[in-house]
Amino acid sequence: MYSFQLKAGAIEFFLLFIAYALVPAQNYRAIRTDAEYLFLDSARLNIISIRIDSSRTIGNDIYYYNFKQIRQLDYGCYTVAGSSWLGDEVTEKPDGTFIFTRYPFAPPDSAHIFSILTKSAINQPWRLYNFHTSADYIEAKLSEIRWMSFLNHTDSVRVITLMRKNAAGQIIEDWLNGQKLLISKNHGLIRLIKFDDTYYTVYGFYDLAGKTNPETGITNLRTLQIYNFAPGDEFHTRYYARSYLTPAQTTTISTINRVLHKTTYPTGDSVSYTIEQCQSNCIALYATTTCEHRFDTITLTYSASKTPELETEPLETASGLSNGSWATYSYMGLMPLDTQLPVFNTPMKYLRSGQYWTENAGCYSPITYDGCIDAQYFFKGLGGPYFYCNDVSWGPSNLLVYYKKGSSTWGTPLTCDSLLQVAVKNYPAGHKLCIYPNPGTRLVTISAPDTLQYPCRLEISDLSGRKIAEYSVTSSAQSINIEKLTPGLYSCRLKTQEGEIFIGKIIRR
């Protein structure tokens, strides 16, 4: 009689070997409907997604349909209910072949057809795509099946190697040669060809960057992710615009928003913030500049139901289209296309709008107009919209120049003192009052030099210069009651019997 024992490590190796040996028999599928899958174009840092909205079975074939998007039907003709970047339809055959069919324009133009075999044997070649401008084609071949880790998952993956060949089957020099398609057993395609860019050649690939169910990696950026702030966060912005009707008139608005409090609604689709806002709004017309300054506490509320354009998938139409209206559709990425906007290595969504008019029934054409293309950028946890236009005729821009989130900071901060500067003459540093606590709600202490001859007169004015209150100060550290003041920023002047003036600012919270 023989006894046989395996150590733990040997058992694990044996089980892994058995699992690996059985991999070819497993059911791999290129498209899955159990979640939304997001892919990154590493060359352009754009993000697209697969969200199968519907499917149908005809005979033994299954047809999958991705969400709709604005699509060019023919030269100068668009629809808002066109097929997505994935193709007009995706067909799954009983033998495991997935056919991605894309019409560059409406039929009968030649279709772009991509075939992916998910049950092929190792080293079995097939034609993945036939080029339209030559007899060349892309040959695909399953080169290996191995375990891979991605998005915190480990799964069995079919590795498909690509090669460009001519009609005689000879290899044609192309950067595509040796590139890989990857199909995961449980997640479908995790690296796929850019179906919507292929015509003369292949321009790149999409790699899986995130998915839902459960959420992993990059997912579709939505309203409450964009406006996800915490108390203490700060956002400093600068808005600039030149009047279209009066080119000599410009508007500059500098704003500091500091988050004081966050309230999440029970419905879960809305959030409200109490914001301490410091702002300077200046209008310049020829040689005259007029500024308004404000320091106030405001409330900002963001709701997913009120911003449907931010809830859409990348490239999905966000609003309906009618004659003469604006159709909005969204993109996603990791870097703004406009270099004037700060670049963040964080998910970003930007909206594009185009005005269309009806040419024929169901056909819409874009109107050509002067000025900048409307593009609004939103960043995860940093809000928006931010935009930039260098058009000399009007040039509206709204730039994020500084932010503070927790311990992370970026940019050059604005200062509230500089934004709220009122028209008073410059006094020596020693002529500035010390006021505490500041901001205050009831009692604040006015601190002045001991050497002054008391009593002195203290005047409090709003930012327009209108006197609001007056106090008699009888000592170098005297408390005054500001409870009756409206919350906001006030300037104060302490005038001595000799005519010396000391200045300061009081913030009534």
Secondary structure, DSSP 8 states (H G I E B T S, - for coil): -------HHHHHHHHHHHHHHHGGGS---S---SS-EEEEETTTTEEEEE-EEEEEEETTEEEEEE--EEEEEETTEEEEEE-BTTBSEEEE-TTSEEEEEE-SSSTTS--EEEEEESS--TT-EEEEEE-SSSS-EEEEEEEEEEEEEETTEEEEEEEEEEEEE-TTS-B---TTTT-EEEEETTTEEEEEE-GGG-SSS---EEEEEEETTTTEES----HHHHT---TT-EEEEEEEEE-SS-TTEEEEEEEEEEEEEEEE-TTSSEEEEEEEEEEEEEEEETTEEEEEEEEEEEEEEEEGGG-GGGTS-TTBB-S---TT-EEEEEEEESS-SSTTS---SS-EEEEEEEEEEEEETTEEEE---SS---EEEEETTTEEEEB----TTS--EEEEEEEEETTEEEE----HHHHT--S-----GGGB-EEESSSBSSEEEEE--TTS-S-EEEEEE-TTS-EEEEEEE-SSEEEEE-TTS-SEEEEEEEE-TTS-EEEEEEEE-
